[in-house]
């Protein structure tokens, strides 16, 4: 089955029911391979982590009961997610109409003890699938990329760079 915008809408409704309404917090994060993540949550009665995949053919988001082997040492993107999202509470999610993009907004406490927002973006778009961590929005509402599971330098895409410290721009809307 293709993972299209309608399937993503159903998944986002399930995420809202299982994680946002009870105010679940991230407890563990594992990066299974170069394209897949597992996020475990506490504060919910539901079992099973949230699985993210930015794989070119099998990109998706879903809850899973499947057991996975975790790598001995976590990759850099996993460590970045742990630094910014562990103990963060998922407060909202957004899906632009008819798009395969999901924005998961987390309320986290930063190094100086202030409550800030971090956003985890899941772009499920075939070979362009990606998972991106965004910083707190600035005064103009723009967000800076903290990290991405599949970096896209200007040499690959000069219109949309997905690298740390660059401003995040969503992919162009579909016609």
C-alpha positions, 0 to 999 in steps of 0.5 A: 500500500502506498503511503500517501497523504490520506494514510498520513492523515490517518496516522496523524489522527492515531498519534494525536489520540495516543500521544498528544491527548495524554501529553506523552513525553519522549523517553528513548530514541534509537536510530536503527540504520541510516534511514529509520528511527524509533521514538519511545514515549512515557505517560501513555497507556499504549505500548509500542514505539513510533517508527519513522522511516525515510527509506526511498521505497518504504518511507512511513510513520507508524506505531509498531510492536515489532522488536528491533536490534539497536546499534551498539553506538548511536549515530550523530543524528540520534544523539542530536535527537536525544539531546533535544527531544528526550523528556520533551512533551509532544504538544501538537502536530500539523499536516499541510492539506494533501501533503506527505509532511508531518510536523510534530511539535515538542515542548522541551526545557533548554540548557538555560531552563526555559521552555522552548519548542522543537519540531520534528519534521517527517517528509515521506516523499519517496526518494526525497523522504527525510526526517528533520529536527528544527529549532525554536521559531524566531521572531519572523516564524522561521526555523533553523535546521538542527540536523537531518537524517539525510543531509541535502547540500547545495551541490545536490539541490540548490533550491532547498538545502537541508543542512544544519544551521540553514533555514528550513523551507518546506518542499513546494506544494503539489499542484 
